[in-house]
Amino acid sequence: MEDRGRRIRIRVCARGRLTSFIHTPEPIMADARLHELAGTQDFHAFVSTYRDLFPDDVLTIRQPLSADQDVTALVAELAARGRHEMLVCEQVDGLDTPLVTNVFASRSRIARLFGVEPPHLFEAYQSRANAPLAPRFVANGPVLDQVTEGDAVNLDHLPMIQHFDTDRGPYITNAVIVAEDPVTGIANLSYHRSMRHARNALATSLHSRGHLWRMLQSAQQRGDVLRVAMVIGAHPLFMLAASARVPFGTDERSIAGGLFNAPLELVRTPRYGIGVPAAAEFVLEGTIDPAEHAEEGPFGEFSGYSSDRSTNNLLRVDTMMRRRDAWLVDVVGGPYAEHLTLARLPREAEMSEKLKARFPAVTALHYPNSGTHFHCCVALNQSRDGEARQIMLALLGWDPYLKNVIAVDSDIDISDDSQVLWALATHFQPHRDLFVIDGLPGSPLDPSSSASGTTSRMGIDATRGSTFDGIRARIGERAIEHARSLLAGLERGVPA
């Protein structure tokens, strides 16, 4: 219900107390202050402005919570009720900071960052991401409020929580590692789950096909370590930029500048001079030695399974930087909307742009949460037989995570799983409309993939095709309007 155009409030009272409040967020409004959401690079200012503009879309928990799974449980229970508010937890046991999570669980909320309605989010994201702006270094910033170096570093003072009972322990889920090329200075940004290993070291997984892994191999060939900075908490647009799928050698800090419509302001870390967001909440500076390893995992991944597939790398921390008033900006892992949308939205936007440019018949693209990162639905106005198959082959070739693509006609709402399944039930013939390709590289975190990470991929053509014979049942507009009028009156207390 989160992207519907109006709010619905349901109150269930017991002994005079409010026991349930279910609603959808306010519709996107033309507010002169909307630009402020992306007009600052400070996460605190973003939350403050967003709370002022959309108070019903921010849920503040003032009661004490345990750092052991309480936050994830809250998000899970909200999701089960169709709720996706940004969650502000003021008291979490063992943390000296407030915790904010679920920021990316709502596409309406992300769209507000770009000042558009959700259907136009892909275009808005791509238009800004395709206009990168080089970052700008500044002399100072909030993240330099408190700097701890050398033997004084103690990661027991770094806030982190346990998300799932099956996790090995507390994890940092919003760990963006920044690594700069030693020659060009171009930086790579990427997310890496990380857990405390020692007083001054984290165990982390670098994803063996990612750009950071490639940079680590280059450092090994030079006989060197990889110098990195880990950003834990920053403005949502920086976080989106860190999820961007771009060619190796692209500096995602410039993508962040494009998303902000202004250069990303950076400060240099004290020891290695790595450029990190000046307004970040926490930054850890250190090194990854290709020869050093530490066990980590299992950890609740996007597939819905706890994964112990890991490169088991060790990050030794030389410097800890933080704002004086820092917050822990958490990302709820596992198969929940925040984790899935943050990781997937830049890829969806890119695939949508590429498909529509190459295939004008394409009208919409959607990666449903029910498919984690492995399913995709594409809608099109098919002009000739075979076009749906061609489009699905392009998607399966462009996106290495996809396993299953379903093509439907443009009158199917691909954001509604039930409509897609209806099209599958009534238009699809398995012997004619299905193809499978095997032996392709896939996600190493897919629990069904081979030990080497290979997978098969499937295309399902659920379009009607040129020989389809049938007229879709429909209700006339007069009857629909009459029904809407009756129900609106009932909601206002007018007898039917």
BAKE-185750 format. One record per residue (C-alpha): x, z, y. Coordinates in steps of 0.02 Angstrom, whole numbers, plus 32768, in hexadecimal, padded with zeros to 4 digits. Each point is the difference from the previous one (the first is absolute). Example, Ala and Ser with C-alpha at 12.3 -4.5 7.8 and 13.67 -1.06 7.14 Angstrom:
% BAKE-185750
826781867F1F 80457FDF80AC 
//
This chain:
% BAKE-185750
800080008000 809580148075 7FF57F548052 7F457FF88021 7FC77FE980B2 7FA380A3801A 801280B87FDD 7F9A805C7F7E 7FFA80BE8000 7FBE80637F6D 7FF580BC800F 7FD880707F6D 7FE580B38036 8000809D7F98 7FD480A68051 80117FAF80A9 80B17FBF7FE5 803E7F4C8007 803F7FDA7F51 80167F448005 80227F808087 800D7F4B7FC9 80167F798080 804F7F5B8028 80777FF18095 7FC27FCA80AA 7FF77F438013 808E7FAD805F 7FD7801580B8 803F7FA8809B 805D8094804A 80817FEE8087 806A80817FA7 800C7FA47F5A 80A47FB18039 804B80B0800A 8000800B7F42 808A7F7E7FFB 803E801D80B1 806780977FCB 808580107F79 7FDF80B97FEC 7F9B80367F67 7FC0809D8059 7FBD7F988091 7FAE7F897F84 7FA5808E7FA7 7FCA805080A5 7FB97F5D8044 7FAE7FD17F5C 7FAE80AB7FF2 7FBB7FEE80B0 7FBA7F537FE0 7FC080197F4E 7FE980BB7FE1 7F917FE17F68 808D7FA17FAA 807B80928004 7FE780947F8D 805F809E8030 801980867F7A 802C80A8804C 7FF580687F61 80A4801D7FA1 80287F817F78 807A80077F70 80937F878004 7FDD7FE37F47 7F7F7F727FF7 7F7D8045807A 801B7F71807A 7FEF7F797F7C 7F6680567FB9 7FAE7FFE80AB 80217F468015 7FC07FDD7F50 7F5F8061801F 7FE37FAA80A7 801A7F567FAF 7F83802C7F77 7F81801C808B 80287F5C8057 80618057808B 80AA7FCB8041 80228068809C 80AE801F8040 802980B07FC3 80588083806B 8030809C7F9E 8038808A8076 803C807F7F7F 80567FCE7F5F 8059808C7FA3 80BD7FF5800E 7FFE7F7D808A 8030802B80B3 7FA67F65803F 7F4F7FBA8000 7FE27F747F83 7FA77F5B8028 7FCD7F877F77 7F827F787FD0 80297F9E809E 7FF77F577FA9 7F6B80247F8F 7F877FA58074 80117F4A8032 7F9080238095 8081807E803C 808F7F847FEA 7F9E7F788059 7FEB80748096 80BE80028011 7FF47F468022 7F5F80098066 7F9D7F927F88 7F7280097F83 803680127F48 7FD97F497FD3 80847FCA8080 8087807B7FC9 806A7F837F9F 80077F868091 8029808A807D 808A80467F92 804E7F567FDF 7FFA7FC880B6 806580998033 807380047F69 802A7F498020 8039802B80B1 808D807D7FDE 8056805C808E 80B180427FF0 800C80BE800A 8043805C8097 807880937FF6 7FDF8096806E 806E80968026 7F8B80877FC0 7F5D80207FA7 7F98808A7FAF 80537FEA7F56 80A28041804C 7FAF80A68032 805280597F6D 80997FBB7FA7 805180567F6B 80A27FBC7FB5 8079801A7F71 7FFB80A07F9C 7F6F8041806A 7F8A7F7C7FB6 7F8080537F8E 7F757F947FBA 7F9C809C7FD6 7FD07FF680B9 7FBA7F507FEB 7F4480087FE3 7FBD7FAA7F64 7F6E801A7F8B 7FD27FE07F4A 7F7C7F797FF1 7FD57FFC7F46 800A807C7F72 80657F7E7F9F 80847FEC808A 80AC80447FDD 7FF18069809E 7FE17FF180BB 80217F528045 80187FA880A5 7F887F6E7FF7 801C7FBE80AF 80BC7FE77FF2 80337F61805D 80B87FDE7FE1 805B7FA1808A 80A17FA67FCE 80627F938079 80707F6F7FCC 80B18036802F 80287F56804C 7F5F7FC48052 7FAC80A78023 7F5C7FB97FBD 7F9C808A7FAE 7F9280067F66 7F6B80777FFB 7FB280317F5A 7F9D808F7FB1 804F80677F76 7FB480967FA8 80798092800F 800D80B27FBE 807480908026 809780037F8A 8074807B8055 8018805C80A3 80427F608050 7FC97F747F8B 7F637FA07FCF 7FDC7FA17F60 7FAC7F598024 7FD17F597FB4 803A7F628059 7F987F7F7FA0 80797F907FA4 7FBE7F5E804A 7FF6803980B5 806B7FDA8097 804980B08009 803B7FEF7F4C 80547F5C8030 805880578091 803A808A7F8A 804B7F7D7F8B 805D7FB38094 804580AB802D 803A80177F4C 805A7F598005 80598038809F 803080A47FAB 7F98805D8081 7F678070800C 7F5E7FCB8055 7FE0805C80A3 7F48801E801D 7F8180608067 7F5A803B7FBA 7F6E8004807A 7F77807A7FCF 7F6D7FE98075 7FEA7F878090 7F777F9C8057 7F8D7FA17F87 803B7F578042 80B3802B7FD1 7FC180337F54 7FA67F587FEE 809D7FA38033 8060805B7F77 7F837FB87F83 80197F4D803B 80307F7F7F7D 80867F9B805A 809B7F9E7FCA 80A3805B7FE5 805D800D80A4 7F64801D806A 8007809D806A 7F5780577FE9 80228064809E 7FE17F5C805D 7F5D7FEB7F9D 7FD080AE8040 80247FC480B0 7F8A7F6E7FE5 7F7880747FC0 801680718099 800C7F6D8078 8099805B8042 80B1801E7FBF 800E80907F84 8062808B8057 8091803B7F96 808380898009 80A17FFF7F9C 801C80807F77 809180768029 80797FD47F73 7FE47F4A7FD1 7FA87FBD809A 7F697FB97FA3 7F6F7FD08070 7F6480677FDA 7F5C80188061 801E80738094 7F5680537FE7 800D801A7F43 7FCE80A87FB6 809580187F8A 809A7F987FD9 808280207F7A 80A97FA9800F 80717FEC7F6A 804D7F917F7B 7FD37FB67F58 80947FEC7F8B 7FE07F767F7F 805B806A7F7E 7F98809E8018 7F59801D7FAB 7F7D80897FF3 7F6380047F97 7F587FF78057 7F4E7FDE7FC7 7F817FFB7FBA 7F9C7FE2809E 7F4B7FC88018 800B7F48802C 7F847F7F8042 7FD47FCB7F4F 7FAA80A87FE4 808680327F82 809280778015 809B7F957FF8 80B180327FD2 80447F508017 8087801D8081 80AD7FCB8038 802880BC800B 806D7FF2809B 804680938063 7FF9800B80BE 807C807F8046 7FC3804180A8 8080801D808B 7F8880188092 7F4E803E8016 7FA57FD380A1 7F5180358033 7F8980148090 7FE780B1803C 7F447FED7FE1 80107F937F64 7F6F7FD97F8C 800C7FCC7F4B 7FB37F527FFA 7FD17FEF7F49 7FC57F687F9D 7F8F802B7F6E 804A7FA97F69 7FAE7FC77F60 7F6D7F868000 7FB4803E80A2 7FCD7F938093 808C80378075 808F7FD97F8A 7FB37F5B7FC9 7FD17FC280AE 80A4802F8055 80657FA57F7C 7F8B7F6D7FF0 7FBB7FD280AB 809A7FA28040 80057F9D7F5D 7F467FD98009 80137FC680B3 80937F907FD2 7FA77FB67F68 7F627FE18067 80627FA48085 80607F967F84 7F677FD57F98 7F937FCF8094 808D7F97804A 801C7FA27F5D 7F4C7FFF7FC0 7F7C7FF2808A 7F78801F7F7E 803280B87FF5 7F8A80718063 803580B17FCC 807D80627F99 7FF280B27FBE 806880737F93 7F8480837FBE 803A80B47FED 7FB77FFB7F50 808B7F877FD1 808C8067804E 807B7F768031 7FDD7F907F6A 7F577FAD8025 7FCC7F89808B 7F5E7FA8802D 7FFE7F608066 7F647FAD8049 7FF97F478028 7F937F6C8029 80397F927F71 80017F48802F 803B7FB97F5A 800F803A7F4D 80A680557FD9 801C803F80B1 7FDC80B57FCF 80817FF57F75 80827FB88077 7FE2808E807C 800D80847F77 80A47FB57FC2 8046800B80B0 7FCF80B8800E 8049802C7F57 80A17FAA8031 8010804C80AC 7FD780B57FDA 806F804C7F78 7F8C80957FE6 7F627F9F7FD8 7FC57FF27F4B 7F4B7FCA8015 7FAD7F918082 7F457FDE8007 7FC17F6D8067 7F4C8002803F 7F937F9E8078 7FFD802F80B8 7F52804E7FF8 8045808D7F92 8037809D805D 80AB80197FAE 800F80B08048 7F6F80307F8E 8038800F7F4A 7F4C7FF27FC3 7FE97F558052 80A47FC17FB6 7FCC803D7F53 7F577FAB8016 80577F5C8027 806E801A7F68 7F6780207F93 7F9C7F69803B 80807F79802A 8092801A7F8A 80177FB27F53 809C80477FA7 80297F627F9D 7FFE7F95809D 8027806C8098 8092806F7FCD 80BB7FE17FF9 809280727FD3 80BA7FF38027 807980777FAB 80B58038800D 8003801680BE 8053808F8060 7F848085803A 7FFF80B08043 807680787FA6 7F7E8088801F 7F7A7FA47F9D 7FF1806C7F63 7FC57F697F9B 80967F93802B 80927FE57F8B 809B806E8007 80527F7B806B 7F6A7FF98075 7FB97F587FCA 7F457FE47FFD 7F7D7F797FE3 7F8A7FC28087 7F4E7FC27FFA 7F907F96806D 7F4280087FF0 7F977F7A8053 7F5780508027 7FCB7F7A807B 7F647F9D7FD8 80557F587FF1 7FB97F548024 7F917FFA7F65 7FB180AD8015 7F427FFC7FFA 7FAA80958050 7FB5804180A0 802D80AF8036 7F688071800E 7FE6803D80B1 7F868064806A 7FB87FB5809F 803A803F80AA 7F5080398032 7FF380757F6A 80B08042801B 7FDF802780B7 7F5C80567FD3 8058806C7F7E 8088802E807C 7F7E80308081 7FA3806F7F83 809E80597FC8 803B801980B4 7F5A80538027 801180737F69 80AD80348039 7FB4803080A9 7F7680607FAA 7F767F7E801D 7F867FF97F6D 80047F5D7F9E 
//
